[in-house]
Amino acid sequence: MTEPAGETAPEAPEDVEPTEDDAPQEPAEADAAVEAEGAVEAEGAVEAEESQEPAETAEAEETAEAAVADAADEADEADEADEDQEAAATGAEAADTPEAPKTPELSDAQAELAAQRELRARIEARKAEKEGPLASGAKLSGTAADLLAAVRAVEGGAASGTTFFEAPEPAPRRPAPETAPAMTVRPPVPAQAPAPAPGTTAAVREVLAKGGAPEALAGQVAAALGEAAAQVLLDDPWQLLSVSGVRPEQADGFARALLGAACGPDDPRRAVALTVWLLERAALQGHTALEIGAVRAGLAGHSVPDPEAAVEEAVSAAAVLVFQEEETPEEEPEGDEEPAEAVAEEPASPVLLGLDRYAMAEESLADGLARLVRTATADSWEGSELERAAGTHGLVLHTGGEASRVEPVALAAAARERGLRALVAVHADAGRRALGAAGAEAVTVAALLSGAAGPGRDEEGTLALDLLVVLDAPQLDVETAAVLVESLPDGCRLVLSGDPEVLGAPGAGRVFTDVLAARVCPRIASRLPDPGPLGELVSGIGAGELNQVEAPGKEIVIVPVRDAGEAVHRTVQLVADSVPRAIGVPPEQTQVVTVGHGGSAGTRALNVALKQRLNPGPGRFGGYDPGDRVAFAPAPGRTVTGTVLSADAEGLRLRCGDEELLVPKERVESALRHGWALTAHQAAGARWPAVVVVLPGDAAGGLSRPWVYTAFGRAERHLSVVHGVDQALARAVAEGAAPERTTRLRPLLEALLATPEE
């Protein structure tokens, strides 16, 4: 096989993880393969889903053949890549102030849970301001009747959906304080969520057994449905879908066992539960809402006889909300002038369905951003373009690659010199440590929101800040962003900085993309290029080009493979032998990135092979041994990498960066994976000295330009690409766009902040 001139990495639906060295079985041959591969010119990666680009240059083929000749051929069969895992959040927040007793500093895992609790509290407070909820199944009257009429009127074109779902006018905010408060107060450490009472869990277990469901779900059901969980299941068995991982067919079987002949596919309870389940599933893919037609199609796919009536039932029960953006009316011609020609009417905005949780978050975020824009006091700051924009505006967007991160960090330093309270926040703890090594202080967003790090809060709960710079802004999901903006005081300046080409947030929403598209604030594009062969390669990928890049120092190596079995073999060789010998980067500083968790070359298969080579052991602590590299998910969409230290009766103890974390034993199976190999989503926001990206042939369908851009961009000094996707890599870079997310933030911002000229 000859090596294509422009190879790109296939992207999985969620992430991609690197693979090991492609060297032959003998270490000496492995080094020879790396040296030969170092001469190969690498091309940028582009996302692709369907088409191929067959053209390759003769010189590239000859060079590739030389590299192949030095590599040994041993293979296994490949399988398909899986989706990312879900994980639950855990922890508690702590803080200390100059006048308050010290409390222990908490981990990112604990911080994340604290942030989620704060978000839910804010959402509940906003919900309390609205009309009371409608009882499910009650005879429609009043607001419920209006809701149902709104859906029909919107779809018939007689009215706009926002007629019945307009957000209330934001309450007037207090004026921005002229000086910092004399004393700041950190929020109290939140209590742990109480575990379900033993009686509740026992009652749920009885109901589950009666319906033929696994009794092991009792704890999750009790936690999801509360103290009355057993009665809730008896009244509505489809509420079992509220437990993560339960499928509709499983809930249907449970309902049939409990209800008998009274159970049918047209049951209104089933319609409501399935509608909510479809929207929750969509949120896992980044959507904050779905078009009503997509929801109906999903219901039809689950044998709902009348999807239209099912949607109406869900709306009337207030389980979901309906939206349609207002159309801007065309200006009427003046006088007796008649239009020169008839203009075809543009199609009306689609009718969207969404869950209250994400609707509230998007509305809160839009209101909060508009507040920052309106309350900032314009000031003339000397310095860079970014500094001048931040001095004049309350909200500024900054775009650029890895090298451009120094610009917003310098902005924060300059603001401190002006006597302002400025802070830099990042997505991952690895990013915080990297900035610390460069002499710049930063905190993670989760730790900032929980109060475990960063400044204190005033009596009203807002952060004591004049300027907040958020790096890795594309990784902000809508709920986290809403809490963050709500925590900023009036007059505070917010700078969102990030690379718009990387994979989007692992949670619901696309905050950075939507704010960029709304064009409601200054957007500063960095002109600082990423250096070296790796910077040139990744920059080309962002532009849709898989360029040949000279790599005299073996910064980029292409390792062709024929199947997934060989991909796993080469990956292990690279990590364990070739990269340490030829590049000088030890295995513990080399990260493997591949497309998904499943398949013959997914994270599971790669981690098994890497553990066997790098840290063999019986896995006596729930499958883990001291020294194992792990990936811990304290909350859905967040991954913390670390190393296993020990285990005790409480759980598994990890070393993650500067701190130790405890993973409770009941969460080890659901929230922990081995971490030698990660997906691209898990790796986003962090970088390593060496990265091995694994692209087995069965992963070609999952590639996209953002995936390739993100995976290749994780390397600081060296990138090895274990390549088995032929032309799919080049197709992905040139043509492969990431799936669009359906959100409402952009029109909300445009309605609040659009100027008359726009």
Secondary structure, DSSP 4 states (H G I P E B T S, - for coil): -PPPSS------SS--B---B---SSHHHHHHHHHHHHTSPB----B-SS-------HHHHHHHHHHHHTS-----------PPP------------TTS-------HHHHHHHHHHHHHHHHHHHHHHSPPPPPTTSPP-HHHHHHHHHHHHHHHTSS-GGGT-PPPPPPPPPPPPSS--SS-BPPPPPPPPPPPPHHHHHHHHHHHHHTT--GGGHHHHHHHH-TTHHHHHHH-GGGGGGSTT--HHHHHHHHHHHHGGG--TT-HHHHHHHHHHHHHHHHHTT-S-EEHHHHHHHHHHTT-S-HHHHHHHHHHTTSSEEE-PPPPPPPPPSTT---SS--PPPPPPPPEEE-HHHHHHHHHHHHHHHHHHHHPPP----SSHHHHHHHH-SEEEEE--GGGGHHHHHHHHHHHHTT--EEEEESSHHHHHHHHHTT---EEHHHHHHTSSS--B-TTS-BS-SEEEESSGGG--HHHHHHHHHTSPTT-EEEEEE-TTS---SSS--HHHHHHHHT-S-EEE---PPPHHHHHHHHHHHTT----B--TTS-EEEEE-SSHHHHHHHHHHIIIIIIIIII---GGGEEEEES-SSSTTSHHHHHHHHHHHHS----TBTTB-TT-EEEEEEETTEEEEEEEEEE-SSEEEEEETTEEEEEEGGGHHHHEEE-SEEEHHHHTT--EEEEEEEE-GGGGGG--HHHHHHHHTTEEEEEEEEE--TTHHHHHHHHBPPPP---SHHHHHHHHH--TT-
